[in-house]
Amino acid sequence: MVIGSIAAFIIGFYDGLIGPGTGTILMIALVALMGFAFVGASAIAKVVNATTNLASIIVVGLTIGVMWKLGLVLAVANLAGGYMGSHMAIKKGSSFIRIFYLIVTGLLILRLGYSLYLE
């Protein structure tokens, strides 16, 4: 309970301050610290991430406004990806998702390193 509370505080602070990657960090914490299965942790992270994103939309929408057309296009793409990803996770299982997740994360790290040091 204590470890989960500390992790939740740190992840929540990061999400409010920076944002990108919060779902990934939450999923890693759920698997590594709390002992959840990979697919279950992914599902929990998606729900938590969607909830914090909704709160952000409300806060930003009430203060500076929202680019609704762009947001709706991104929402449709997100729903399509979520639908395809959830069906793939159910069909192929945790081991496939873990490998896919590690490959994508590795590619993102390489891309970030390239943009920081070589561009």
All heavy atoms as an XYZ file, in Angstrom:
867
protein
N       0.830     -1.195      0.000
C       0.000      0.000      0.000
C       0.876      1.261      0.000
O       0.570      2.218     -0.710
C      -0.918     -0.049      1.222
C      -2.002      0.958      1.167
S      -3.198      0.514     -0.081
C      -4.657      0.764      0.820
N       1.934      1.240      0.799
C       2.825      2.401      0.888
C       3.550      2.612     -0.433
O       3.606      3.739     -0.947
C       3.831      2.227      2.055
C       4.871      3.326      2.041
C       3.100      2.199      3.377
N       4.076      1.538     -1.012
C       4.792      1.650     -2.293
C       3.844      2.140     -3.379
O       4.199      3.010     -4.185
C       5.428      0.303     -2.672
C       6.558     -0.034     -1.702
C       5.954      0.329     -4.097
C       7.120     -1.427     -1.868
N       2.639      1.600     -3.414
C       1.646      2.038     -4.401
C       1.279      3.497     -4.234
O       1.128      4.226     -5.218
N       1.156      3.945     -2.992
C       0.820      5.355     -2.731
C       1.948      6.283     -3.163
O       1.699      7.334     -3.766
C       0.528      5.560     -1.248
O      -0.595      4.815     -0.874
N       3.174      5.895     -2.878
C       4.331      6.709     -3.292
C       4.422      6.759     -4.811
O       4.620      7.824     -5.398
C       5.628      6.162     -2.662
C       5.609      6.368     -1.144
C       6.855      6.821     -3.281
C       6.712      5.634     -0.405
N       4.257      5.600     -5.450
C       4.290      5.554     -6.914
C       3.172      6.407     -7.511
O       3.401      7.147     -8.477
C       4.177      4.110     -7.403
N       1.979      6.332     -6.939
C       0.854      7.124     -7.439
C       1.129      8.619     -7.311
O       0.834      9.394     -8.229
C      -0.420      6.759     -6.683
N       1.720      9.026     -6.199
C       2.037     10.440     -6.011
C       3.056     10.913     -7.047
O       2.878     11.958     -7.688
C       2.575     10.687     -4.596
C       2.965     12.121     -4.356
C       2.001     13.059     -4.040
C       4.286     12.531     -4.484
C       2.346     14.385     -3.843
C       4.637     13.857     -4.288
C       3.664     14.786     -3.964
N       4.121     10.140     -7.234
C       5.175     10.521     -8.182
C       4.635     10.555     -9.613
O       4.881     11.498    -10.369
C       6.379      9.562     -8.061
C       7.065      9.769     -6.712
C       7.359      9.766     -9.213
C       8.097      8.706     -6.374
N       3.872      9.523     -9.982
C       3.321      9.465    -11.339
C       2.304     10.576    -11.554
O       2.280     11.216    -12.608
C       2.709      8.076    -11.617
C       3.813      7.021    -11.637
C       1.928      8.068    -12.923
C       3.314      5.585    -11.599
N       1.473     10.848    -10.559
C       0.511     11.946    -10.666
C       1.187     13.293    -10.810
O       0.770     14.131    -11.615
N       2.253     13.508    -10.050
C       3.006     14.755    -10.156
C       3.612     14.897    -11.546
O       3.507     15.942    -12.181
C       4.106     14.794     -9.079
C       4.909     16.061     -9.080
C       4.407     17.208     -8.481
C       6.146     16.123     -9.694
C       5.127     18.386     -8.487
C       6.881     17.293     -9.707
C       6.364     18.426     -9.100
N       4.214     13.809    -12.033
C       4.802     13.817    -13.375
C       3.733     14.092    -14.429
O       3.940     14.874    -15.355
C       5.500     12.480    -13.660
C       5.974     12.363    -15.082
C       7.181     12.912    -15.480
C       5.197     11.723    -16.046
C       7.609     12.816    -16.796
C       5.616     11.623    -17.355
C       6.820     12.180    -17.725
O       7.230     12.090    -19.023
N       2.581     13.440    -14.296
C       1.507     13.611    -15.272
C       1.024     15.051    -15.309
O       0.795     15.607    -16.381
C       0.351     12.666    -14.948
C      -0.685     12.607    -16.058
O      -0.342     12.875    -17.218
O      -1.841     12.269    -15.753
N       0.884     15.669    -14.146
C       0.432     17.050    -14.097
C       1.474     18.030    -14.607
O       1.153     19.024    -15.238
N       2.741     17.730    -14.373
C       3.818     18.646    -14.753
C       4.240     18.476    -16.204
O       4.385     19.453    -16.936
C       5.025     18.425    -13.831
C       6.215     19.355    -14.033
C       5.828     20.783    -13.670
C       7.380     18.894    -13.178
N       4.429     17.232    -16.644
C       4.982     16.967    -17.974
C       3.968     16.248    -18.854
O       3.611     16.718    -19.921
C       6.295     16.160    -17.866
C       7.319     16.977    -17.082
C       6.825     15.785    -19.241
C       8.562     16.232    -16.710
N       3.514     15.064    -18.446
C       2.446     14.357    -19.136
C       2.835     13.185    -20.008
O       2.479     12.052    -19.692
N       3.530     13.388    -21.134
C       3.785     12.278    -22.050
C       4.534     11.114    -21.381
O       5.485     11.321    -20.648
C       4.643     12.896    -23.149
C       4.299     14.335    -23.119
C       4.022     14.651    -21.676
N       4.059      9.921    -21.650
C       4.685      8.728    -21.097
C       4.109      8.276    -19.773
O       4.545      7.272    -19.212
N       3.111      8.991    -19.275
C       2.544      8.653    -17.971
C       1.954      7.247    -17.960
O       2.148      6.499    -17.003
C       1.463      9.672    -17.577
O       2.053     10.964    -17.538
C       0.863      9.344    -16.237
N       1.247      6.874    -19.005
C       0.669      5.537    -19.065
C       1.732      4.453    -19.026
O       1.575      3.428    -18.363
N       2.831      4.691    -19.714
C       3.938      3.742    -19.716
C       4.553      3.621    -18.334
O       4.805      2.518    -17.846
C       5.008      4.181    -20.737
O       4.416      4.242    -22.025
C       6.172      3.218    -20.752
N       4.797      4.751    -17.697
C       5.367      4.736    -16.356
C       4.426      4.035    -15.388
O       4.865      3.231    -14.549
C       5.687      6.173    -15.886
C       6.755      6.794    -16.781
C       6.132      6.188    -14.436
C       6.920      8.295    -16.586
N       3.147      4.312    -15.490
C       2.165      3.672    -14.622
C       2.142      2.167    -14.851
O       2.105      1.378    -13.898
C       0.778      4.267    -14.849
C      -0.366      3.665    -14.045
C      -0.095      3.754    -12.546
C      -1.662      4.364    -14.385
N       2.187      1.756    -16.110
C       2.174      0.332    -16.413
C       3.416     -0.357    -15.850
O       3.317     -1.445    -15.264
C       2.079      0.103    -17.922
C       1.820     -1.333    -18.268
S       1.336     -1.601    -19.972
C       2.658     -0.860    -20.856
N       4.565      0.265    -15.995
C       5.796     -0.310    -15.438
C       5.686     -0.428    -13.923
O       6.064     -1.445    -13.340
C       7.018      0.534    -15.852
C       7.278      0.381    -17.347
C       8.255      0.138    -15.048
C       8.283      1.366    -17.910
N       5.155      0.595    -13.272
C       4.998      0.557    -11.816
C       4.037     -0.551    -11.400
O       4.289     -1.265    -10.422
C       4.516      1.907    -11.301
N       2.945     -0.706    -12.119
C       1.978     -1.744    -11.781
C       2.568     -3.145    -11.927
O       2.320     -4.028    -11.100
C       0.720     -1.614    -12.647
C      -0.183     -0.424    -12.331
C      -1.250     -0.266    -13.411
C      -0.824     -0.571    -10.966
N       3.374     -3.349    -12.966
C       3.975     -4.664    -13.190
C       5.142     -4.892    -12.230
O       5.195     -5.902    -11.523
C       4.444     -4.810    -14.661
C       5.276     -6.076    -14.853
C       3.249     -4.821    -15.599
N       6.079     -3.946    -12.182
C       7.314     -4.144    -11.418
C       7.128     -3.998     -9.909
O       7.720     -4.746     -9.134
C       8.385     -3.165    -11.906
N       6.317     -3.037     -9.492
C       6.183     -2.768     -8.063
C       4.983     -3.459     -7.420
O       5.035     -3.865     -6.260
C       6.066     -1.257     -7.815
C       7.244     -0.406     -8.274
C       6.946      1.066     -8.047
C       8.515     -0.817     -7.567
N       3.903     -3.563     -8.181
C       2.663     -4.070     -7.594
C       2.347     -5.516     -7.990
O       1.411     -6.104     -7.479
C       1.487     -3.162     -7.983
C       1.673     -1.692     -7.635
S       1.918     -1.369     -5.887
C       0.326     -1.775     -5.252
N       3.097     -6.079     -8.946
C       2.934     -7.479     -9.309
C       1.768     -7.797    -10.233
O       1.354     -8.951    -10.327
N       1.242     -6.803    -10.932
C       0.140     -7.049    -11.866
C       0.658     -7.759    -13.112
O       1.816     -7.616    -13.479
C      -0.503     -5.726    -12.294
C      -1.439     -5.147    -11.280
C      -0.956     -4.434    -10.195
C      -2.816     -5.297    -11.413
C      -1.811     -3.890     -9.256
C      -3.677     -4.756    -10.484
C      -3.172     -4.052     -9.404
N      -0.225     -8.498    -13.790
C       0.091     -9.072    -15.088
C       0.164     -7.941    -16.111
O      -0.473     -6.893    -15.953
C      -0.969    -10.086    -15.499
N       0.918     -8.159    -17.159
C       1.177     -7.106    -18.135
C      -0.100     -6.599    -18.792
O      -0.305     -5.390    -18.909
C       2.159     -7.628    -19.191
C       3.021     -6.578    -19.791
C       4.107     -6.074    -19.099
C       2.753     -6.077    -21.044
C       4.911     -5.104    -19.646
C       3.547     -5.106    -21.606
C       4.634     -4.619    -20.910
N      -0.969     -7.497    -19.234
C      -2.199     -7.084    -19.914
C      -3.123     -6.355    -18.943
O      -3.713     -5.326    -19.279
C      -2.905     -8.295    -20.568
C      -4.257     -7.908    -21.120
C      -2.037     -8.870    -21.679
N      -3.256     -6.855    -17.727
C      -4.095     -6.196    -16.720
C      -3.570     -4.817    -16.366
O      -4.329     -3.856    -16.227
N      -2.247     -4.714    -16.224
C      -1.634     -3.419    -15.920
C      -1.855     -2.438    -17.060
O      -2.107     -1.249    -16.832
C      -0.134     -3.593    -15.663
N      -1.785     -2.932    -18.275
C      -2.030     -2.078    -19.441
C      -3.459     -1.547    -19.433
O      -3.695     -0.367    -19.700
C      -1.753     -2.864    -20.719
O      -2.020     -2.081    -21.854
N      -4.412     -2.402    -19.105
C      -5.814     -1.978    -19.061
C      -6.036     -0.930    -17.968
O      -6.703      0.088    -18.201
C      -6.711     -3.192    -18.819
N      -5.473     -1.162    -16.790
C      -5.609     -0.198    -15.696
C      -4.970      1.129    -16.079
O      -5.540      2.201    -15.853
C      -4.991     -0.756    -14.399
C      -5.812     -1.935    -13.899
C      -4.877      0.330    -13.328
C      -5.137     -2.739    -12.798
N      -3.780      1.072    -16.676
C      -3.078      2.296    -17.073
C      -3.888      3.091    -18.088
O      -3.923      4.323    -18.037
C      -1.694      1.951    -17.642
N      -4.562      2.405    -19.003
C      -5.384      3.096    -20.003
C      -6.534      3.843    -19.342
O      -6.828      4.987    -19.693
C      -5.946      2.104    -21.031
C      -4.919      1.409    -21.854
C      -4.215      2.338    -22.791
C      -3.204      1.569    -23.610
N      -2.197      2.411    -24.197
N      -7.200      3.195    -18.400
C      -8.331      3.838    -17.722
C      -7.862      5.037    -16.911
O      -8.464      6.125    -16.970
C      -9.085      2.824    -16.829
C     -10.127      3.516    -15.967
C      -9.728      1.740    -17.682
N      -6.779      4.870    -16.165
C      -6.245      5.975    -15.356
C      -5.800      7.114    -16.263
O      -6.095      8.290    -16.005
C      -5.080      5.496    -14.463
C      -4.373      6.665    -13.801
C      -5.586      4.524    -13.419
N      -5.109      6.787    -17.356
C      -4.631      7.811    -18.282
C      -5.797      8.555    -18.928
O      -5.757      9.781    -19.077
C      -3.739      7.158    -19.337
C      -2.648      8.073    -19.821
O      -2.354      9.090    -19.208
N      -2.031      7.701    -20.917
N      -6.839      7.835    -19.315
C      -8.019      8.483    -19.905
C      -8.672      9.436    -18.901
O      -9.106     10.529    -19.265
C      -9.017      7.436    -20.377
N      -8.721      9.028    -17.647
C      -9.328      9.865    -16.613
C      -8.530     11.142    -16.388
O      -9.108     12.238    -16.307
C      -9.441      9.081    -15.294
O     -10.185      7.881    -15.550
C     -10.143      9.880    -14.229
N      -7.210     11.027    -16.310
C      -6.396     12.234    -16.116
C      -6.437     13.128    -17.357
O      -6.402     14.351    -17.236
C      -4.928     11.893    -15.757
O      -4.328     11.153    -16.824
C      -4.852     11.108    -14.469
N      -6.541     12.522    -18.539
C      -6.666     13.329    -19.757
C      -7.989     14.085    -19.783
O      -8.037     15.249    -20.201
C      -6.535     12.444    -21.001
C      -5.120     11.970    -21.227
O      -4.170     12.521    -20.682
N      -4.973     10.928    -22.005
N      -9.055     13.443    -19.334
C     -10.351     14.113    -19.257
C     -10.282     15.305    -18.290
O     -10.782     16.387    -18.595
C     -11.447     13.135    -18.830
C     -12.839     13.729    -18.673
C     -13.338     14.305    -19.993
C     -13.800     12.666    -18.159
N      -9.646     15.103    -17.153
C      -9.485     16.203    -16.201
C      -8.683     17.345    -16.820
O      -9.022     18.522    -16.639
C      -8.789     15.702    -14.931
N      -7.654     17.008    -17.587
C      -6.855     18.042    -18.257
C      -7.685     18.811    -19.282
O      -7.568     20.032    -19.392
C      -5.649     17.418    -18.952
O      -4.767     16.865    -18.022
N      -8.512     18.090    -20.034
C      -9.368     18.753    -21.023
C     -10.307     19.733    -20.333
O     -10.518     20.850    -20.807
C     -10.167     17.711    -21.835
C      -9.246     16.959    -22.778
C     -11.305     18.355    -22.603
C      -9.891     15.770    -23.461
N     -10.866     19.326    -19.219
C     -11.786     20.204    -18.484
C     -11.059     21.447    -17.993
O     -11.522     22.571    -18.197
C     -12.453     19.447    -17.323
C     -13.405     18.377    -17.875
C     -13.194     20.404    -16.394
C     -13.896     17.385    -16.844
N      -9.895     21.267    -17.370
C      -9.149     22.408    -16.827
C      -8.688     23.346    -17.933
O      -8.892     24.559    -17.870
C      -7.948     21.924    -15.981
C      -7.031     23.078    -15.617
C      -8.428     21.219    -14.729
N      -8.082     22.788    -18.978
C      -7.589     23.624    -20.077
C      -8.760     24.253    -20.824
O      -8.715     25.429    -21.199
C      -6.689     22.804    -21.026
C      -6.369     23.572    -22.301
C      -5.403     22.409    -20.325
N      -9.822     23.479    -21.044
C     -10.998     23.999    -21.738
C     -11.623     25.174    -21.024
O     -12.095     26.115    -21.658
N     -11.623     25.141    -19.714
C     -12.209     26.236    -18.946
C     -11.290     27.459    -18.861
O     -11.769     28.559    -18.605
C     -12.561     25.761    -17.527
C     -13.700     24.746    -17.439
C     -13.855     24.246    -16.006
C     -15.005     25.340    -17.943
N     -10.002     27.271    -19.076
C      -9.073     28.403    -18.937
C      -8.642     29.003    -20.273
O      -8.790     30.191    -20.480
C      -7.826     27.997    -18.121
O      -7.206     26.868    -18.739
C      -8.191     27.656    -16.695
N      -8.120     28.180    -21.188
C      -7.590     28.759    -22.434
C      -8.253     28.232    -23.698
O      -7.988     28.724    -24.784
C      -6.058     28.576    -22.543
C      -5.674     27.105    -22.554
C      -5.358     29.330    -21.449
C      -4.194     26.868    -22.810
N      -9.072     27.205    -23.592
C      -9.778     26.673    -24.762
C      -9.131     25.416    -25.308
O      -8.017     25.066    -24.962
N      -9.872     24.737    -26.185
C      -9.452     23.456    -26.747
C      -9.583     23.525    -28.261
O     -10.535     24.095    -28.782
C     -10.329     22.313    -26.198
C      -9.988     20.986    -26.852
C     -10.200     22.210    -24.688
N      -8.641     22.923    -28.986
C      -8.703     22.831    -30.443
C      -9.550     21.588    -30.775
O      -9.027     20.489    -30.963
C      -7.288     22.712    -31.021
C      -6.422     23.932    -30.721
S      -4.686     23.709    -31.152
C      -4.772     23.587    -32.903
N     -10.878     21.762    -30.825
C     -11.806     20.645    -30.912
C     -11.663     19.820    -32.175
O     -11.769     18.591    -32.129
C     -13.239     21.134    -30.759
C     -13.520     21.572    -29.359
C     -13.695     22.842    -28.914
C     -13.614     20.740    -28.199
N     -13.895     22.864    -27.553
C     -13.852     21.572    -27.084
C     -13.522     19.365    -27.983
C     -14.004     21.084    -25.796
C     -13.677     18.882    -26.698
C     -13.912     19.739    -25.626
N     -11.444     20.435    -33.334
C     -11.327     19.668    -34.583
C     -10.132     18.731    -34.532
O     -10.248     17.538    -34.845
C     -11.219     20.612    -35.780
C     -12.504     21.316    -36.102
C     -12.342     22.244    -37.281
C     -13.609     23.056    -37.492
N     -13.448     24.031    -38.562
N      -8.987     19.244    -34.125
C      -7.792     18.413    -34.008
C      -7.998     17.340    -32.937
O      -7.646     16.178    -33.128
C      -6.575     19.274    -33.661
C      -5.259     18.534    -33.444
C      -4.849     17.771    -34.694
C      -4.173     19.509    -33.028
N      -8.597     17.718    -31.824
C      -8.849     16.774    -30.741
C      -9.746     15.628    -31.160
O      -9.522     14.479    -30.782
N     -10.769     15.929    -31.958
C     -11.676     14.876    -32.415
C     -10.990     13.913    -33.380
O     -11.208     12.699    -33.318
C     -12.925     15.481    -33.043
C     -13.872     16.146    -32.045
C     -15.006     16.867    -32.784
C     -14.441     15.142    -31.060
N     -10.142     14.440    -34.262
C      -9.379     13.566    -35.168
C      -8.464     12.651    -34.355
O      -8.394     11.437    -34.598
C      -8.561     14.401    -36.179
C      -7.593     13.528    -36.955
C      -9.495     15.141    -37.137
N      -7.773     13.217    -33.378
C      -6.885     12.417    -32.524
C      -7.680     11.403    -31.704
O      -7.232     10.270    -31.493
C      -6.067     13.323    -31.606
C      -5.028     14.192    -32.306
C      -4.422     15.185    -31.326
C      -3.953     13.344    -32.943
N      -8.866     11.785    -31.245
C      -9.700     10.860    -30.470
C     -10.132      9.664    -31.316
O     -10.106      8.521    -30.843
C     -10.927     11.597    -29.926
N     -10.517      9.897    -32.567
C     -10.912      8.799    -33.455
C      -9.728      7.864    -33.699
O      -9.857      6.628    -33.629
C     -11.482      9.339    -34.786
C     -11.637      8.234    -35.816
C     -12.814     10.037    -34.545
N      -8.546      8.445    -33.956
C      -7.346      7.627    -34.162
C      -7.001      6.838    -32.897
O      -6.634      5.661    -32.962
C      -6.168      8.511    -34.568
N      -7.146      7.457    -31.745
C      -6.867      6.793    -30.476
C      -7.835      5.635    -30.248
O      -7.433      4.558    -29.807
C      -6.954      7.812    -29.340
C      -6.376      7.304    -28.048
O      -6.544      6.146    -27.701
N      -5.717      8.170    -27.325
N      -9.119      5.849    -30.524
C     -10.103      4.783    -30.377
C      -9.803      3.608    -31.306
O      -9.899      2.442    -30.903
C     -11.514      5.308    -30.633
C     -12.100      6.192    -29.536
C     -13.389      6.854    -30.017
C     -12.351      5.384    -28.281
N      -9.433      3.906    -32.541
C      -9.112      2.840    -33.494
C      -7.893      2.051    -33.017
O      -7.890      0.814    -33.045
C      -8.857      3.437    -34.884
N      -6.868      2.745    -32.570
C      -5.681      2.070    -32.058
C      -5.968      1.264    -30.808
O      -5.471      0.142    -30.644
N      -6.779      1.802    -29.927
C      -7.151      1.086    -28.711
C      -7.947     -0.169    -29.010
O      -7.749     -1.218    -28.392
N      -8.858     -0.070    -29.968
C      -9.663     -1.222    -30.363
C      -8.769     -2.319    -30.934
O      -8.849     -3.480    -30.532
C     -10.710     -0.781    -31.393
C     -11.583     -1.908    -31.891
C     -12.675     -2.330    -31.144
C     -11.311     -2.534    -33.095
C     -13.481     -3.367    -31.594
C     -12.103     -3.569    -33.556
C     -13.181     -3.982    -32.800
O     -13.967     -5.006    -33.247
N      -7.899     -1.938    -31.868
C      -7.006     -2.916    -32.486
C      -6.039     -3.498    -31.455
O      -5.795     -4.709    -31.426
C      -6.239     -2.277    -33.647
C      -7.124     -1.967    -34.828
S      -6.398     -0.989    -36.179
C      -4.682     -1.307    -36.116
N      -5.483     -2.636    -30.605
C      -4.519     -3.094    -29.611
C      -5.128     -4.023    -28.577
O      -4.518     -5.028    -28.202
N      -6.332     -3.709    -28.117
C      -6.966     -4.566    -27.111
C      -7.308     -5.935    -27.694
O      -7.126     -6.958    -27.033
C      -8.208     -3.900    -26.538
O      -9.188     -3.709    -27.535
N      -7.767     -5.976    -28.930
C      -8.062     -7.263    -29.553
C      -6.787     -8.067    -29.781
O      -6.774     -9.287    -29.615
C      -8.831     -7.064    -30.857
C     -10.281     -6.785    -30.625
N     -10.739     -5.553    -30.212
C     -11.368     -7.584    -30.707
C     -12.049     -5.608    -30.067
N     -12.456     -6.832    -30.357
N      -5.704     -7.383    -30.151
C      -4.427     -8.066    -30.330
C      -3.917     -8.607    -28.995
O      -3.394     -9.724    -28.923
C      -3.395     -7.116    -30.947
C      -2.106     -7.799    -31.345
S      -0.908     -6.666    -32.061
C      -1.805     -6.044    -33.447
N      -4.071     -7.830    -27.931
C      -3.614     -8.265    -26.600
C      -4.382     -9.497    -26.150
O      -3.801    -10.443    -25.604
C      -3.790     -7.136    -25.593
N      -5.687     -9.510    -26.375
C      -6.501    -10.664    -25.977
C      -6.144    -11.884    -26.817
O      -6.020    -12.999    -26.307
C      -7.998    -10.324    -26.086
C      -8.370     -9.282    -25.025
C      -8.861    -11.572    -25.954
C      -9.732     -8.660    -25.218
N      -5.932    -11.675    -28.107
C      -5.663    -12.783    -29.016
C      -4.266    -13.375    -28.820
O      -4.097    -14.578    -28.793
C      -5.831    -12.303    -30.460
C      -5.689    -13.379    -31.494
C      -5.953    -12.843    -32.880
C      -5.826    -13.926    -33.923
N      -6.073    -13.426    -35.263
N      -3.256    -12.509    -28.652
C      -1.873    -12.985    -28.627
C      -1.296    -13.147    -27.224
O      -0.291    -13.806    -27.044
C      -0.994    -12.042    -29.437
C      -1.465    -11.896    -30.867
C      -0.347    -11.973    -31.811
C      -0.877    -11.804    -33.225
N      -0.129    -12.558    -34.160
N      -1.870    -12.488    -26.218
C      -1.435    -12.679    -24.840
C      -0.322    -11.753    -24.381
O       0.216    -10.943    -25.136
N       0.030    -11.916    -23.109
C       0.985    -11.038    -22.437
C       2.378    -11.093    -23.036
O       3.054    -10.078    -23.138
C       1.089    -11.391    -20.955
O       0.282    -10.568    -20.198
N       2.844    -12.266    -23.419
C       4.216    -12.374    -23.916
C       4.396    -11.581    -25.208
O       5.419    -10.892    -25.383
C       4.614    -13.830    -24.116
O       3.757    -14.446    -25.060
N       3.425    -11.637    -26.099
C       3.508    -10.860    -27.334
C       3.480     -9.364    -27.039
O       4.266     -8.604    -27.598
C       2.355    -11.223    -28.281
C       2.288    -10.343    -29.492
C       3.153    -10.544    -30.552
C       1.384     -9.293    -29.570
C       3.111     -9.725    -31.665
C       1.333     -8.471    -30.679
C       2.201     -8.693    -31.730
N       2.581     -8.957    -26.157
C       2.457     -7.541    -25.824
C       3.751     -7.040    -25.185
O       4.212     -5.934    -25.472
C       1.243     -7.295    -24.900
C      -0.049     -7.693    -25.612
C       1.184     -5.852    -24.429
C      -0.308     -6.972    -26.916
N       4.345     -7.833    -24.314
C       5.594     -7.439    -23.662
C       6.690     -7.203    -24.701
O       7.391     -6.198    -24.667
C       6.030     -8.498    -22.658
C       7.300     -8.127    -21.929
C       7.663     -9.131    -20.852
N       6.706     -9.014    -19.765
C       5.992    -10.005    -19.271
N       6.129    -11.223    -19.753
N       5.140     -9.804    -18.290
N       6.835     -8.120    -25.646
C       7.860     -7.978    -26.691
C       7.568     -6.755    -27.558
O       8.458     -5.944    -27.834
C       7.935     -9.260    -27.554
C       8.499    -10.408    -26.715
C       8.778     -9.037    -28.796
C       8.345    -11.767    -27.354
N       6.315     -6.608    -27.984
C       5.918     -5.465    -28.807
C       6.174     -4.154    -28.069
O       6.718     -3.205    -28.623
C       4.434     -5.597    -29.180
C       3.960     -4.566    -30.152
C       4.245     -4.676    -31.490
C       3.219     -3.475    -29.707
C       3.807     -3.720    -32.396
C       2.779     -2.513    -30.589
C       3.066     -2.632    -31.943
N       5.813     -4.125    -26.799
C       6.001     -2.943    -25.956
C       7.491     -2.585    -25.845
O       7.861     -1.414    -25.976
C       5.398     -3.219    -24.581
C       5.646     -2.145    -23.568
C       4.893     -0.988    -23.574
C       6.636     -2.287    -22.611
C       5.107      0.003    -22.641
C       6.859     -1.297    -21.683
C       6.089     -0.162    -21.697
O       6.321      0.809    -20.779
N       8.331     -3.582    -25.609
C       9.768     -3.324    -25.486
C      10.375     -2.830    -26.800
O      11.230     -1.940    -26.796
C      10.489     -4.576    -24.987
C      10.187     -4.965    -23.543
C      10.815     -6.306    -23.212
C      10.661     -3.889    -22.582
N       9.929     -3.383    -27.906
C      10.431     -2.925    -29.211
C      10.035     -1.471    -29.458
O      10.871     -0.642    -29.841
C       9.917     -3.842    -30.349
C      10.593     -5.205    -30.265
C      10.153     -3.200    -31.724
C       9.976     -6.257    -31.177
N       8.765     -1.143    -29.238
C       8.302      0.228    -29.458
C       9.000      1.198    -28.514
O       9.440      2.284    -28.919
C       6.766      0.321    -29.316
C       6.296      1.762    -29.307
C       6.098     -0.444    -30.444
N       9.154      0.814    -27.253
C       9.844      1.671    -26.295
C      11.296      1.885    -26.708
O      11.814      3.005    -26.648
C       9.774      1.066    -24.872
O       8.399      0.931    -24.505
C      10.467      1.956    -23.861
N      11.959      0.825    -27.143
C      13.338      0.953    -27.629
C      13.444      1.898    -28.813
O      14.358      2.733    -28.882
N      12.513      1.787    -29.751
C      12.511      2.683    -30.908
C      12.279      4.136    -30.489
O      12.913      5.053    -31.032
C      11.453      2.249    -31.927
C      11.739      0.932    -32.651
C      10.525      0.493    -33.473
C      12.983      1.055    -33.521
N      11.395      4.343    -29.526
C      11.159      5.704    -29.036
C      12.390      6.279    -28.346
O      12.714      7.459    -28.508
C       9.961      5.723    -28.086
C       8.599      5.540    -28.738
C       7.517      5.357    -27.681
C       8.260      6.718    -29.631
N      13.105      5.453    -27.598
C      14.334      5.907    -26.946
C      15.375      6.273    -27.994
O      16.045      7.306    -27.878
C      14.863      4.824    -25.982
C      13.944      4.712    -24.768
C      16.300      5.123    -25.551
C      14.223      3.515    -23.887
N      15.511      5.447    -29.025
C      16.458      5.762    -30.105
C      16.085      7.065    -30.807
O      16.948      7.901    -31.100
C      16.504      4.616    -31.117
C      17.170      3.334    -30.634
C      17.002      2.227    -31.672
C      18.646      3.567    -30.335
N      14.791      7.241    -31.064
C      14.330      8.475    -31.719
C      14.600      9.694    -30.851
O      15.042     10.729    -31.340
C      12.841      8.363    -32.037
C      12.204      9.629    -32.552
C      12.766     10.021    -33.912
N      12.102     11.191    -34.392
C      12.700     12.371    -34.611
N      13.991     12.510    -34.415
N      12.004     13.393    -35.046
N      14.350      9.580    -29.579
C      14.617     10.682    -28.662
C      16.108     10.992    -28.600
O      16.512     12.153    -28.664
C      14.086     10.353    -27.258
C      14.329     11.415    -26.191
C      13.617     12.715    -26.553
C      13.849     10.909    -24.841
N      16.915      9.958    -28.507
C      18.370     10.165    -28.502
C      18.855     10.829    -29.780
O      19.674     11.742    -29.745
N      18.304     10.399    -30.912
C      18.660     11.015    -32.188
C      18.282     12.500    -32.215
O      19.078     13.345    -32.594
C      17.964     10.275    -33.330
C      18.204     10.911    -34.681
C      19.382     10.704    -35.362
C      17.231     11.727    -35.263
C      19.610     11.299    -36.597
C      17.431     12.311    -36.481
C      18.622     12.098    -37.158
O      18.842     12.703    -38.366
N      17.065     12.798    -31.779
C      16.611     14.192    -31.833
C      17.360     15.073    -30.843
O      17.528     16.263    -31.075
C      15.100     14.283    -31.602
O      14.772     13.905    -30.290
N      17.815     14.510    -29.731
C      18.550     15.309    -28.736
C      19.997     15.548    -29.129
O      20.546     16.612    -28.879
C      18.494     14.631    -27.367
C      17.172     14.695    -26.630
C      17.237     13.871    -25.356
C      16.821     16.139    -26.289
N      20.631     14.534    -29.724
C      22.081     14.608    -29.914
C      22.540     14.731    -31.357
O      23.665     15.148    -31.611
C      22.738     13.384    -29.284
C      22.495     13.312    -27.802
C      21.659     12.367    -27.252
C      23.080     14.229    -26.937
C      21.427     12.305    -25.878
C      22.858     14.195    -25.574
C      22.035     13.228    -25.065
O      21.807     13.198    -23.706
N      21.710     14.385    -32.328
C      22.171     14.385    -33.703
C      21.465     15.388    -34.611
O      21.897     15.605    -35.712
C      22.040     12.974    -34.292
C      22.870     11.889    -33.572
C      22.580     10.532    -34.157
C      24.341     12.203    -33.638
N      20.373     15.952    -34.159
C      19.675     16.939    -35.006
C      20.206     18.316    -34.756
O      20.586     18.749    -33.748
C      18.164     16.898    -34.738
C      17.495     15.787    -35.483
C      15.965     15.847    -35.345
O      15.428     16.678    -34.602
O      15.324     15.029    -36.000
